[in-house]
Amino acid sequence: MLDLVLVSVRRVLGDRRGISAIEYGVLGAVVVVAVAALSTQVDGVFDKVFSTITAKVPT
């Protein structure tokens, strides 16, 4: 019985697929937060650039 438990524990600890999925999930969350934080700061810059371009394009 103890051998069965040890084999199961070794199998669970040896499986790294779940850890990789968690790492990718955390990385994705960090990217989303960074993009959201930067988008508020960059929004004003884009508005100014597009306004300048629009003002200089002849109609």
N, C-alpha and C positions, 0 to 999 in steps of 0.2 A: 504494500500500500504506500509506504513512504517513497519507494522508487517511482511509482506513478506520479506522485506529487512533485518530486524533484524533476522528473522528465517534463512535466507540464510547465513548471516554473522556468526551466531552462529554455523551453520552446518560446514562451512568452517574452522572456528577456532577450532572446536572440533575434526576435523578429523586429527589424528596424523600419518596416514600411509605415507603421503607424506614426513613428517619430518623425519621419520625413514629411508626412502629410500635415502634421501639426506645425512643423517648421515653415512649410509653405503657406499655411493658413496665417501664421503670425506675420510672415513677411508681407503677404497680401494686405493684411490689416494695416501694417505700418505704411505701405505705399498709399493706401486709400486715405489715411489720416494726413499724410504729407501733401497729397494732391489737394485735399480739401482745405488745408491750412494755407497753401500757396495760392489757391484760386482766389481767395478773398483779397489777397495782397496784389495779385497780378491783374485782377479785374479792372482796377482803376487805370493801370498802365495801358491795357488793351483799349479801353474806352478813349483815352487820350490819343493814342496812335491812330485809331480808326477815324476819330473826329478830325484829326489833322489831315489824313489822307482824303477824306471826304470833302473837306474844305478846299483842297488844292486841285481836285479833279474837276475839270470843266464840265458843265452840264449841257 
